Structures are given as structure tokens and as C-alpha cells.
Amino acid sequence: MSEQITLQVNGETRSCASPSLLPDLLQQLGFNPRLVAVEYNGEILHRQFWSQTIVQPGDRLEVVTIVGGG
């Protein structure tokens, strides 16, 4: 059985199931993990570490959608 934790996503308080891996959380929040960059607790988190990152209570995420154009 999973419990709910609270974290900040783009300045808003959000709840999610714990434990949650970062890619799973992004999908739960409606983001396409292939099209975003993530700042995790104040630092850019390289994509290679996403599958190892378990979000914790109180974490702060800034999720930026990558937009193409010219």
C-alpha cells in the first residue's frame, strides 16, 4: 500500500503516491517525459538519473516543456 506525499511542482503544492520514480510522477502530472527538462531541488537533473530518482516529501520540481520553433 502506498502513502501520499506532498511536494512542490512549478510552485504549486501537489500530492503523489510514494514511492514514485520521477518519470512516473511526470506522467501522472500530465507531462511527456521525453519533452521536458527538470530542475530537482534547485539543480538541473540529467535525464540519465531520472529512472533512479525517487521523489521525496518536500521535494521541489520545476518542469519546463521543450518547445520547437524558429
SULDABEL-V725395 format. One record per residue. N is the residue number from 1. OMEGA is omega in whole degrees, 0 to 359 (999 if undefined). Layout:
n=N omega=OMEGA
n=N omega=OMEGA
//
This chain:
n=1 omega=182
n=2 omega=177
n=3 omega=178
n=4 omega=174
n=5 omega=180
n=6 omega=177
n=7 omega=179
n=8 omega=176
n=9 omega=182
n=10 omega=175
n=11 omega=180
n=12 omega=176
n=13 omega=180
n=14 omega=175
n=15 omega=176
n=16 omega=178
n=17 omega=177
n=18 omega=359
n=19 omega=175
n=20 omega=172
n=21 omega=184
n=22 omega=180
n=23 omega=179
n=24 omega=179
n=25 omega=180
n=26 omega=179
n=27 omega=178
n=28 omega=182
n=29 omega=176
n=30 omega=178
n=31 omega=171
n=32 omega=184
n=33 omega=180
n=34 omega=186
n=35 omega=181
n=36 omega=168
n=37 omega=185
n=38 omega=168
n=39 omega=185
n=40 omega=181
n=41 omega=174
n=42 omega=180
n=43 omega=176
n=44 omega=180
n=45 omega=181
n=46 omega=184
n=47 omega=182
n=48 omega=181
n=49 omega=184
n=50 omega=185
n=51 omega=178
n=52 omega=187
n=53 omega=176
n=54 omega=182
n=55 omega=185
n=56 omega=177
n=57 omega=178
n=58 omega=177
n=59 omega=178
n=60 omega=179
n=61 omega=168
n=62 omega=182
n=63 omega=183
n=64 omega=179
n=65 omega=178
n=66 omega=182
n=67 omega=177
n=68 omega=178
n=69 omega=181
n=70 omega=999
//
